[in-house]
Amino acid sequence: MLTPTEIILLFFMSLIIIREEGKTGNGFSAQLIINNQEYSITVSDPFTKEDETLLEWYFEGWLVTPMLNTETAKKAADSVNDYGLSLFEQVFKQDFALYSDYRQLKPKINEIAFEIQSKTPEFQALHWEGMKDPDLPRPFAVDCLMTRRLINPININIDIPVSPVINLLAVIARPDEDSDVGYRTISRPLVELIEQGNLRVNLDILRPGTYESLSKHLQEKGRNYYHIIHFDLHGGLMSYKQFQDGVEKSRYFYQRGYGLDDLEPYEGVKAFLFFEGENKGKAVPVEAAELTDLLTGKNIPVCILNACQSGKQIRLDKTEEIDDNKVKVGKGARLQYSNETSLSSRLLQAGMQMVVGMSYSVTVSAAKLMVKELYGQLFNNQPITEAIRLSRLESYNNKERQAYFNEIIDLEDWLLPVVYNNQPVNFNLREMTPEETEKYYTDLEQSYRFPLPIYGFVGRDLEILKIEKSLLKHNVLLLQGMGGTGKTTLLNYLREWWTKTHYVDKIFYFGYDETAWTVEQIIFNIGQQLYDKYQFGTFQAMGDAAKLGKLVIDLRSHNHVLILDNLESVTGQPLAIQNTLDKDEQQKLKYLLKRLKGGKTKIVLGSRSDESWLKDVYTNNNIIYRYPLQGLDKESRTELAEKILDAMIPNPKKREKVKADDNFERLMKLLAGYPLAMEVVLGNLKTQTPEEILNGLQLADVNLDADSENKTESILKCIEYSHSNLSPDAQKLLLCLAPFSSFIYREVIPNYVQELQKLEPFKDYPFEQFEEAISEAIHWGLLSPMLLGDPPQNEEHLLTIQPVFPYFLRTKVNELDIETQDTLQEGFKNHYIEGGNYYMSLLQSKEVNKRQFGIFFSVVWSMKTCLQRCKYV
C-alpha cells in the first residue's frame, strides 16, 4: 500500500524509494522501488570507523583551530564526495535493469524525489544526502527532494484549522549568555524577512528559553495552533557519564526542574536539547523522549531543529568515545542496539508530519544562511520540501563559514540537514476575509516603526537578551549608560522588536528629552492607547484617584511595557534643562511606579544617572536590577565601522589602507564602541587620516559637530547636556581631567592633585571637592565604573571616560589663558613621571586584582603621548 507521501509525489514527479528490509553480515538488505519496479539491493557503510571520526572532526573540531590541519580537513571534505560515489555504486549498479530504469529518469533529475524508509536507526545513520552520480555535477540531495521515513511510524491525524496566517514558535535558549551564540542570530533575519515581504506570518519568540516556559506556553496556546516550531538552541548526544561530569562541574543539576524527573542512568548515548537554567552557565538537558512527550497532542505539523546533532544517528555496530561534551565514533564501550539517538526521528512519534534536524554540529553562519533561505522560499509559497532543498542548494553554492579567530573556511555542510517526512504537510491556509484584511493593515499602520539610523541598527543581541531575562525576574529595570552609548536608540528599537515578536501586548513610551511628562499626562496617554473610545470616555469621566486606581489594576494584570526614557532630565537643573519635574511631580511619578512594581507590566527606566530617588522601585529582595549599557561588542563595532568607512571612503583600496593603519586601531579603542562617537569621529576619515584625527582629538582640533540641536543626535550637545548639570565647582575641577583619555584610576588622583597644587594657576582650586566632582560626573554619565570579571561587576576605582568627553574638556581648556593651559600639561606630565613606577608595580604584582588593573594602564602609550604634547625630552 502506498504511503500518502508516495501518492502525492507520484502525481508530480518520479519517486525512488530505498526501503530497508533487514541486516546482513556487513550491512543491509533493501528494496529499491523505481518506475513501479522493485529491485533487491545490499548496502554497507562506505566509511570505516576512522573515516567517520575524521568526518566528525571536520564538522565539529576543525572550526576551533582552522589555521591548522588544513590538509586533513581537505581529506575529510574529499571523503564526502567519495562516500556519495560509493553509495551510488551500491544502490544503482548492482542490477543492470535497475540502472537502466534509473537512466530513463536521469534527464529529468530535478523531477526525482528520494525517500529513505527505515526499520532501524543504523540504516538512517548512513549519509544518504551525500549520494552522488559520478556523471552529475552535484549530489542528489542538492537537486532532488530527499526525505526519510520510518516504516512503522505512529500516525497521528493532525487536523489543522483553516487559518489566514502561519503561526510560528521560535524556541531560543542561550544558557551561556555573553559566551554563547548571538541571541538573535536566527530570529532577527527571520523577522526582517517577514517584514520585507509583508508576509502573513505570526512569529512568537519563547521567553525565557526554559523547558518550563515552553511547557506552559504550549498549554496556553492549546492544540492545533502552531504550524511550525523552530528550536534554536544547543543539542547533542550525551552519555550518562557526561551528564554526571556536568553535574560535578555545576553545569547541570540532578533535579532538572519543572516537569522533568531525575535522569536515570542509561547505557550508551541519548539525544538532548539544552534549555536555559536559572542562571548563566546553567543548562537543562531535555532528552528526546521527554520532548516527544511534551509535543505529543499539540498537533504541530513541522519541527525545525538547527540544534547541533539533532538529526544524528549513531551506527550501533560502531562504538563511542567519551570526551567531555562530545560523543565521537571510535574506540570505547559499545552502544546498545535498543538506543535511538536521532532526535528528529523521535519527534515523528509526537505526530509531526515533518522534522528537519542536523547530523552534525552546524556553524552559526551556516545556520543563518540555511534558515534565511528556507523561510524565504517557504513564505514565497514553495512547498516545504522544496524550500528545504533550495536552502541546501544555497549552502552548497556558498560554502564559506566563519570559524574561530575570525577565520573563513569552506565546509561541505550542505550534507548536514536531515529531513524526516511522515505525512504530507498541509498548513491549511486560506485568504483573509475583508474584515481580517482591514484589521491587519490597520494594526500594521498604527504599530510603531523604528526610525532606522543612517548605518542601520547594529548588534546589541547580548544586551537585549540580558534586558529580557532581567525583566522576567523583576518587572522594573534601570538601563543606565553614559551619553552616546545608544540608550534611546536601543529602547526605540525594542519597541518595534518586542511588538513584532509578541513579547508584550502594548508598549507605552515617554521620553523626557521631548516633554516633561507628568503623571496626569501619562495616565491620559496610556488610557487612550489601552481603551477603545467608549471605554476611554468612561475612564475620563472618573476622578483622578479612580483613574489612577483603574489604570494601575489594568497594567498590573496585563503584559505590557512602560518605558520612561532620559529620566536624567526629571531631576536636572531647571535653568539648564527644560523638561524637569518639581518635587511634587517627582513623588507622584515615583508613587505610580511603586504601585506597578511586581505586576505583569514591565517597566524600563532609561537614564545616564543611577536615579537614586527611584532605587527602591528597581530593587527587589535586596537585588538591584540595573543594566549598565556599554559600547558595542567587538564584532558589532567592527561591523559599524565597516559601514561608516564604506559610506565615507568609496575607494576600496583606500578603505583597506585605513583599516590596516595602526592609528585606526587606536582610534577604535579610544571610541570604545560608542555608536554616536563612532559615527561622528570616523566620519572625519573622509578628509583626514586616522593619525590626524587622533592628534585632532588630543588638541581639540577636529570637527565633531553633527549640525543638530538634538542631544541624541549631536555628540557635543550630548556632552554639553550632562556637563551643564554639574555644579560650577565640579565643572571647574573636571577641566583638570582634560589630559586623560580612555580611563582614570581613582587611586592615583590624590597624586595628580598634589602635582597640580604645586603650580601657581591651580593653588586656589577647591581640590577637596574633587572626589565629589567625579561622583557628579558619574551621576551624569560622563564617567562610569569599569566592568570587570565574569559576570561583570562595577569596579568603582577604575573609571571609563565617555569617549568624546576629553575632547569636550579640551575645547573648554582652550578657552583658558595660555599659562593655565601649559601649566595643566606640566602637572599632567609630572603626575605620569611620578606614577610610572607605581603602574609598573601593578603589572608585576603577584596579586591578581592588581595585575588586572595594571593591564588597563597603557603606561608606555600614555607617557609617549604626554611627552610629545609637552615637548618634553
Secondary structure, DSSP 8 states (H G I E B T S, - for coil): ---HHHHHHHHHSEEEEEEEEEE-SSSEEEEEEETTEEEEEEE--SS-HHHHHHHHHHHHTGGGSTTS-HHHHHHHHHHHHHHHHHHHHHHHSS-HHHHHHHHHHGGGGGGEEEEEEESSHHHHTS-GGG---TTSSS-HHHHSEEEEEESS----------BSSEEEEEEE--TTGGGSS-TTTTHHHHHHHHHHTT--EEEEE-SS-SHHHHHHHHHHH-TT--SEEEEESEEEEEEHHHHHHHHHTTSS-SS--TT-------SSEEEEEEEE-SSTT-EEEEEHHHHHHHHTTS---EEEE-STTTT----TTSEEEEETTEEEEEEEEE--TT----HHHHHGGGT-SEEEEESS---HHHHHHHHHHHHHHHTTT--HHHHHHHHHHHHHH--EEE-GGG-EEE--GGG-EEEEE-S-----B----HHHHHHHHHHHHHS------TT-----HHHHHHHHHHHHHSSEEEEE--TTS-HHHHHHHHHHHHHHTTS-S-EEEEETTT----HHHHHHHHHHHHS-HHHHHHHHHS-HHHHHHHHHHHHHTS--EEEEE-GGGTTS-TTT-SS---HHHHHHHHHHHHHHTTSSSEEEEEESS--GGGTTTSEETTEE-EEE--S--HHHHHHHHHHHHHHH---HHHHHHHHH-HHHHHHHHHHTT-HHHHHHHHGGGGTS-HHHHHHHHHHT-S----S-S-TTT-HHHHHHHHHTTS-HHHHHHHGGGTT--SEEEGGGHHHHHHHHHTSGGGTTS-GGGHHHHHHHHHHTTSEEEEEETTTTEEEEEEEEE-TTHHHHHHHHHTTS-HHHHHHHHHHHHHHHHHHHHHHHHHHT-SSHHHHHHHHH--HHHHHHHHHHHTT--
